[in-house]
Amino acid sequence: MIEAIIAGLTALLTPQAMLFMLIGVVYGLVIGILPGLGGVVAMALLLPFTYGFETAATLALLLGAHIATIWGDSVTSILFSVPGSAKGLALCFDGYPMTQKGQAKRALAASATGALLGGIIGAIFLALCIPLIRPVILALGPSEYLMMALWGLTVIATFSEGSLMKGLTASVLGVLVAFIGMDVVTATPRFTFGSEFLMEGISFPVAMIGLFAVSEMMKLAIKGTPIVDRSLVKEESTVWQGVCDGFSHWWLVVRSSLLGLWIGVLPGVGASVAGLAAYAQAVQTSKTPERFGKGAVEGVIAPDATMGANEGGGLMPTLAFGIPGGESMAILLVAFIGLGVVPGPDMLTKNLDLVFSMVWIIVIANIAVTLIGLGITPWLARLPSLQANLMVPIVLAVCFVGAYATRGHIEDVVVAAVFGIVGYLMDKYRYSRANFVIGMVLAVMIERNLHISLTLYGKDFLLQRPIALAMLLFVLFTAALPFVRNWRRQRKQAAAAGVSAP
């Protein structure tokens, strides 16, 4: 194994490979910042340029670009509450409030540091655990995936902002929107009203651009002032403060990274679910959960650490079994075919040096992204102080171009505008936009795996799948935990009030 580690690093330390990695990182940062695109689009656009070069150089270009999009997504989420793609959504919840409080430098630096540490943990795990993960993946089926999706619904209580009924209403609306289009199992049209465009369903990135990006620009245009008015709020945070935050919350980083690895290993779950799950576990395990949603730095560190580690986890099923861990890994499989590389058991024996080349790419690319990110953070942190009449048209133009670029339909631009109005009204009347998105993300996953579980095992599938039953008990426990904590807090407050009363 030592020889394979050295051979993998040697193959990467060539002028061509290092140049390609640098190009991929810079390109990935730019693509990641553009709304609606992200790692999948970044890798897909690079595929035509990957033929005829060294294998290590090609992989450095593709993976370098994909890893860079993680922090690129975070930038606009933190500064403008505009997610670059689905996986950047969780960064809006606390990153944007930190910017509004004049802590943009701290938030960006904490985000970059969390992604770096998570990426390194993911790379190490990938190097050590590929031979051990096979029985784990084979033991899980649709019933277990269903329980994971149901666990994601427990986040609803976190974002309900005091009204659980409003939170549930927003989630149900998200589920209904996700059901527009063809049924995933029976291919029956639902809520299409005879429209061919709606047969494809509502694009999740387009809906997200509208709910968060367009609605935030509407708020700015109505208010007429910058996101951060420097005459009222001074930028007092520093880049170094954000770096220290990443290391001081080391246990949160470790927990979030392990969660990202686990979700990455499961084929087809995706980074958007990982980010939301990371945020949920950060809130549920915090001693002061009331700080979240108001600018808690832990709400920035946890999702980025999870998404950084998610890449290492996603490579496991891709390399070991040829099963893509997500959409971006499917693009990587196409690149493997062009390079003549066959994923499977041979990757762990004959091509072990190539596996370790990818491990080194993840580590070096994460370091490069972090160094570049920390270097440009002071300039990026100035953007929210731009006047609204200058920033709103620029951001809206980028948003609508991103909405069109997702599928190439002009109707998606209209959908983004409609969801912008919906998002503005939801925010005004305190209906959680986060819960709406959670409903959209998890609805299809729940429906598909429930159908398959019932078909394979019948109505008593939980009794036949003990792992799924154990996971259901865990779901019930985590769902009850916020209510138990709230009850205890109210009890303590009542007891304190009774003691202070004469």
C-alpha atoms as one frame of an Amber mdcrd trajectory, in Angstrom:
protein
   0.000   0.000   0.000   2.863   2.387   0.758   4.132   1.925  -2.806   0.667
   2.739  -4.192   0.449   5.902  -2.044   3.827   7.101  -3.316   3.014   6.150
  -6.916  -0.304   8.019  -6.731   1.416  11.183  -5.483   4.214  10.891  -8.052
   1.703  10.627 -10.916   0.051  13.804  -9.661   3.234  15.853  -9.179   3.777
  16.501 -12.888   3.610  19.985 -14.452   0.579  19.033 -16.545  -1.367  17.538
 -13.631  -0.667  20.458 -11.290  -1.543  23.022 -13.981  -4.786  21.188 -14.757
  -5.691  21.096 -11.061  -5.105  24.851 -10.707  -7.241  25.523 -13.794  -9.967
  23.230 -12.434  -9.966  24.925  -9.020 -10.250  28.471 -10.416 -12.888  27.384
 -12.940 -14.838  25.519 -10.235 -14.900  28.583  -7.973 -16.394  30.683 -10.762
 -19.009  28.054 -11.719 -19.880  27.429  -8.073 -20.712  31.089  -7.510 -23.176
  31.182 -10.435 -26.697  30.236  -9.211 -28.230  27.033 -10.549 -25.007  25.425
 -11.754 -22.598  23.707  -9.328 -20.332  20.669  -9.493 -22.372  18.595 -11.943
 -22.412  21.340 -14.587 -18.748  22.161 -13.922 -17.651  18.576 -14.596 -20.007
  18.081 -17.541 -18.660  21.166 -19.333 -15.094  19.942 -18.863 -15.669  16.451
 -20.285 -14.887  17.392 -23.938 -11.485  18.705 -22.826 -10.386  15.564 -20.983
  -9.360  13.357 -23.893  -5.739  12.869 -24.929  -4.119  13.876 -21.646  -2.533
  11.983 -18.737  -4.997  10.091 -16.548  -3.865  11.877 -13.378  -4.081  15.283
 -15.101  -7.607  14.600 -16.357  -8.800  13.500 -12.923  -7.089  16.518 -11.349
  -9.010  18.828 -13.697 -12.397  17.196 -13.052 -12.136  16.613  -9.309 -10.384
  19.944  -8.715 -13.272  21.780 -10.398 -15.879  19.767  -8.508 -14.265  20.313
  -5.098 -13.909  24.049  -5.757 -17.651  24.371  -6.379 -18.286  23.424  -2.728
 -16.847  26.692  -1.449 -18.067  28.592  -4.522 -21.633  27.615  -3.566 -21.009
  28.833  -0.044 -19.904  32.334  -1.102 -23.208  33.544  -2.531 -25.202  31.646
   0.099 -23.354  33.476   2.868 -23.153  36.914   1.258 -26.544  37.215  -0.466
 -28.638  34.196   0.651 -28.372  33.028  -2.971 -27.463  29.294  -3.086 -25.126
  28.503  -5.968 -26.710  25.036  -6.121 -28.783  22.700  -3.949 -25.861  21.751
  -1.713 -25.268  25.408  -0.750 -28.763  25.834   0.648 -27.912  25.042   4.285
 -25.317  27.850   4.310 -28.087  30.452   3.917 -29.619  29.716   7.319 -26.773
  31.132   9.441 -24.222  32.414   6.923 -26.485  35.200   5.646 -27.441  36.419
   9.159 -23.714  36.562   9.970 -23.197  38.801   6.923 -26.060  41.035   8.045
 -24.353  41.385  11.430 -21.051  42.442   9.816 -19.315  39.057  10.137 -18.945
  38.132   6.456 -15.154  37.598   6.677 -15.564  35.282   9.645 -18.352  33.306
   7.953 -16.457  32.866   4.665 -13.244  31.839   6.429 -15.088  29.391   8.726
 -16.806  27.939   5.659 -13.507  27.441   3.812 -11.845  25.914   6.878 -14.760
  23.551   7.542 -14.718  22.362   3.911 -10.938  21.827   4.083 -11.064  19.753
   7.269 -14.059  17.762   6.045 -12.369  17.103   2.702  -9.198  15.838   4.366
 -11.161  13.566   6.705 -13.097  12.269   3.700  -9.896  11.572   1.762  -8.326
   9.683   4.670 -11.498   7.647   5.142 -11.574   6.849   1.432  -7.998   5.625
   1.562  -8.563   3.361   4.558 -12.088   2.029   4.275 -12.910   1.079   0.671
 -12.209  -2.645   1.313 -14.393  -2.561   4.453 -17.410  -0.695   3.111 -18.680
  -3.322   0.653 -20.732  -5.377   3.166 -22.232  -2.164   4.606 -23.474  -0.953
   1.217 -24.829  -4.397   0.330 -26.711  -4.596   3.660 -28.721  -1.443   2.934
 -31.769  -1.374   0.700 -34.730   0.859  -0.147 -36.242   0.429   3.328 -33.128
   1.876   4.960 -33.014   4.751   2.447 -36.658   5.445   3.287 -35.787   5.752
   6.986 -32.957   8.155   6.157 -35.342  10.342   4.179 -37.861  10.283   7.044
 -35.066  11.315   9.386 -34.544  14.334   7.160 -38.134  15.388   7.876 -37.263
  15.797  11.569 -35.473  19.002  10.556 -38.927  20.587  10.077 -39.244  21.310
  13.798 -35.883  23.130  13.689 -37.020  25.671  11.090 -40.605  26.192  12.241
 -39.783  29.553  13.906 -42.137  29.051  16.831 -45.109  27.791  14.815 -44.981
  24.091  14.064 -48.231  24.335  12.075 -46.716  26.905   9.711 -43.628  24.708
   9.374 -45.718  21.666   8.499 -47.786  23.704   6.019 -44.626  24.872   4.234
 -43.303  21.296   4.101 -46.560  19.942   2.654 -46.494  22.649  -0.030 -42.951
  21.582  -0.891 -44.055  17.955  -1.201 -46.942  18.942  -3.488 -44.615  20.929
  -5.754 -42.209  17.976  -5.896 -45.081  15.740  -7.083 -45.707  17.902 -10.164
 -44.767  15.871 -13.241 -44.546  12.124 -13.874 -44.946   9.630 -11.055 -41.518
   8.082 -10.421 -42.927   4.533 -10.376 -46.081   4.439 -12.534 -45.194   7.329
 -14.917 -48.650   8.812 -14.359 -48.861  12.608 -14.946 -49.695  14.579 -11.787
 -50.685  18.273 -11.466 -49.573  18.981 -15.040 -52.863  20.555 -16.264 -52.056
  19.374 -19.796 -48.756  21.282 -19.959 -45.828  19.526 -21.646 -43.385  21.678
 -19.693 -44.823  20.527 -16.352 -44.490  16.877 -17.436 -40.787  17.217 -16.563
 -41.672  18.572 -13.138 -40.452  21.709 -11.386 -36.654  21.908 -11.428 -35.356
  21.962  -7.854 -32.473  24.410  -8.554 -34.876  26.771 -10.341 -37.366  26.709
  -7.449 -34.530  27.297  -5.000 -33.187  30.264  -7.001 -36.648  31.806  -6.884
 -37.398  31.077  -3.219 -34.124  32.451  -1.903 -32.269  34.533  -4.498 -35.115
  36.343  -6.285 -37.115  36.870  -3.086 -34.069  38.359  -1.299 -33.503  40.764
  -4.189 -37.185  41.769  -4.004 -36.734  42.560  -0.314 -33.626  44.618  -1.054
 -35.345  46.518  -3.866 -38.305  47.356  -1.614 -36.059  48.348   1.293 -33.715
  50.328  -0.983 -30.646  49.863   1.247 -27.635  47.507   0.982 -27.554  44.124
   2.726 -24.976  45.602   5.094 -25.176  49.355   5.680 -21.633  50.297   6.710
 -22.901  53.433   8.430 -24.863  51.221  10.836 -22.990  47.882  10.868 -19.199
  47.750  10.830 -17.253  44.705   9.587 -15.473  43.785  12.813 -14.704  40.125
  12.145 -11.463  38.833  10.627 -10.412  35.957   8.395  -8.254  34.547  11.179
 -11.247  34.483  13.510 -13.116  32.255  11.033 -10.118  29.923  10.667  -9.914
  29.573  14.448 -13.644  28.827  14.574 -13.127  25.886  12.224 -10.459  24.344
  14.442 -12.047  25.211  17.790 -15.240  23.361  16.821 -13.222  20.260  15.945
 -15.743  17.797  17.405 -18.542  19.315  15.324 -16.291  19.023  12.255 -15.589
  15.346  12.989 -19.290  14.528  13.521 -20.336  16.403  10.401 -17.581  14.785
   8.327 -18.588  11.294   9.400 -22.202  12.112   8.517 -21.085  13.381   5.101
 -19.071  10.226   4.498 -22.031   8.032   5.422 -24.441   9.878   3.137 -21.827
   9.967   0.362 -21.434   6.190   0.495 -25.169   5.710  -0.105 -25.768   5.853
  -3.876 -28.161   8.508  -5.117 -28.771  10.385  -1.836 -26.861  13.529  -2.797
 -25.055  16.471  -1.240 -28.196  18.607  -0.762 -29.547  16.046   1.718 -26.121
  15.895   3.382 -26.022  19.660   3.970 -29.500  19.744   5.511 -28.777  16.681
   7.656 -25.533  18.263   8.885 -27.335  21.432   9.881 -30.016  19.414  11.678
 -27.508  17.399  13.708 -25.625  20.589  14.595 -28.832  22.127  15.967 -29.984
  18.979  17.747 -26.626  18.398  19.466 -26.046  22.033  20.433 -26.466  23.177
  24.032 -27.812  26.491  22.723 -30.006  25.593  19.713 -31.842  28.922  19.939
 -28.777  30.682  18.429 -29.179  28.874  15.108 -30.830  30.800  12.312 -29.570
  34.060  13.834 -25.897  33.879  12.848 -24.322  30.902  14.669 -20.943  30.040
  13.154 -21.600  26.339  13.833 -24.416  26.542  11.277 -21.790  27.435   8.667
 -19.069  24.977   9.697 -21.254  21.846   9.918 -22.732  21.866   6.367 -19.389
  22.705   4.732 -17.517  19.986   6.650 -20.208  17.503   5.643 -20.102  18.486
   1.977 -16.295  18.368   1.940 -16.319  14.823   3.330 -19.242  13.840   1.108
 -16.941  13.827  -1.928 -14.703  11.154  -0.397 -17.756   9.097   0.543 -19.252
   9.456  -2.941 -16.107   8.060  -4.534 -16.370   4.786  -2.586 -19.291   3.132
  -4.414 -18.121   4.752  -7.660 -14.669   3.180  -7.513 -15.466  -0.093  -5.781
 -18.692  -1.084  -7.563 -19.152   1.319 -10.469 -22.285   2.699  -8.745 -22.232
   6.522  -8.749 -22.696   8.088  -5.328 -24.422  11.078  -6.937 -24.857  13.047
 -10.148 -21.275  14.343 -10.161 -19.916  10.837  -9.661 -21.938   9.705 -12.692
 -20.035  12.304 -14.743 -16.797  10.905 -13.330 -17.823   7.421 -14.482 -18.173
   8.772 -18.034 -14.644  10.162 -17.755 -13.411   6.745 -16.565 -14.816   5.152
 -19.715 -12.972   7.679 -21.875  -9.744   6.941 -20.002 -10.160   3.183 -20.279
 -10.490   2.778 -16.504 -12.966   0.118 -15.322 -14.388   0.662 -11.791 -14.774
  -2.446  -9.692 -12.606  -4.854  -7.674  -9.672  -4.244 -10.029  -9.541  -0.637
  -8.819  -8.527  -1.931  -5.392  -5.826  -4.216  -6.767  -4.430  -3.425 -10.224
  -5.253   0.322 -10.163  -4.649   1.082  -6.499  -2.172   3.828  -7.433  -4.973
   5.580  -9.385  -7.227   5.403  -6.321  -4.544   7.082  -4.223  -4.021   9.693
  -6.948  -7.661  10.681  -6.429  -7.144  10.741  -2.664  -4.206  13.112  -3.139
  -6.250  15.236  -5.570  -8.977  15.684  -2.940  -6.416  16.741  -0.316  -4.359
  19.088  -2.518  -7.402  20.620  -4.248  -9.037  21.326  -0.867  -5.864  23.046
   0.331  -5.657  25.105  -2.880  -9.327  26.132  -2.648  -8.925  27.145   1.001
  -5.786  29.216   0.356  -7.375  31.003  -2.612 -10.635  31.445  -0.704  -8.993
  32.915   2.374  -6.933  35.198   0.129  -9.935  36.715  -1.666 -12.301  36.766
   1.353 -11.516  40.419   2.357 -12.602  41.596  -1.109 -15.644  39.322  -1.295
 -16.836  40.555   2.116 -17.238  44.066   0.666 -19.864  43.005  -1.887 -22.905
  43.071   0.475 -22.260  46.783   1.127 -22.935  47.648  -2.536 -25.975  49.852
  -3.076 -29.217  47.967  -3.749 -29.864  49.760  -7.060 -26.523  48.414  -8.325
 -26.588  44.918  -6.838 -30.226  43.914  -7.452 -30.164  44.038 -11.287 -26.773
  42.274 -11.432 -27.800  39.445  -9.101 -31.225  39.040 -10.736 -29.617  38.821
 -14.175 -27.234  36.106 -12.957 -30.124  34.258 -11.266 -32.322  34.212 -14.362
 -29.410  33.142 -16.571 -28.725  30.339 -14.082 -32.398  29.328 -14.093 -32.387
  29.126 -17.900 -29.076  27.224 -17.931 -30.360  24.384 -15.720 -32.502  22.799
 -18.475 -32.496  25.284 -21.355 -36.212  26.143 -21.009 -37.329  29.781 -21.053
 -40.284  28.692 -18.900 -37.847  28.053 -16.044 -37.163  31.794 -15.921 -40.897
  32.364 -15.356 -40.906  29.620 -12.693 -37.999  31.330 -10.894 -39.881  34.642
 -10.919 -43.080  33.001  -9.587 -41.190  31.239  -6.806 -39.512  34.563  -6.015
 -42.933  36.042  -5.247 -43.880  32.913  -3.271 -40.631  33.119  -1.301 -41.162
  36.806  -0.550 -44.691  36.167   0.760 -43.566  33.151   2.804 -40.831  35.203
   4.433 -43.209  38.120   5.091 -45.793  35.915   6.807 -43.166  33.733   8.552
 -43.690  30.458   6.698 -40.362  28.637   6.621 -38.815  28.549   3.158 -36.336
  25.979   4.492 -39.171  23.586   5.314 -40.606  24.073   1.816 -37.250  23.060
   0.312 -36.895  20.080   2.672 -40.302  18.848   1.507 -39.220  19.174  -2.136
 -35.891  17.401  -1.584 -37.214  14.437   0.356 -40.616  13.846  -1.267 -39.381
  11.931  -4.317 -36.849   9.953  -2.264 -39.526   8.906   0.235 -42.048   8.008
  -2.464 -39.630   5.954  -4.560 -38.205   3.940  -1.670 -41.645   3.368  -0.113
 -42.933   1.954  -3.427 -39.925  -0.352  -3.775 -40.089  -1.501  -0.138 -43.781
  -2.379  -0.423 -43.191  -4.215  -3.693 -40.249  -6.254  -2.380 -41.303  -7.001
   1.191 -45.019  -6.200   1.488 -46.769  -4.084   4.113 -44.721  -5.528   6.988
 -41.371  -4.605   5.404 -40.146  -3.087   8.684 -40.426  -6.469  10.424 -38.399
  -8.076   7.645 -35.718  -5.355   7.708 -34.390  -5.076  11.296 -31.870  -2.399
  10.290 -34.706  -0.241   8.954 -36.699  -0.827  12.151 -33.731   0.285  14.270
 -33.352   3.358  12.081 -37.059   4.155  12.543 -36.590   4.118  16.326 -33.675
   6.515  15.884 -35.865   8.773  13.718 -38.547   8.862  16.415 -35.933   9.677
  19.058 -34.406  12.568  17.102 -37.886  13.881  16.210 -38.876  13.954  19.893
 -35.598  15.465  21.113 -36.376  19.147  20.287 -39.772  18.908  22.002 -38.248
  17.295  25.104 -35.610  20.014  25.295 -38.239  22.715  24.910 -40.337  21.131
  27.663 -37.312  20.992  29.995 -36.454  24.622  29.231 -40.017  25.733  30.016
 -39.925  23.743  33.240 -36.697  25.406  34.329 -38.071  28.830  33.485 -41.257
  28.102  35.442 -39.213  26.846  38.394 -36.967  29.923  38.273 -40.023  32.191
  38.141 -41.487  30.370  41.163 -38.278  30.793  43.169 -37.952  34.500  42.350
 -41.585  35.161  43.298 -42.096  36.060  47.004
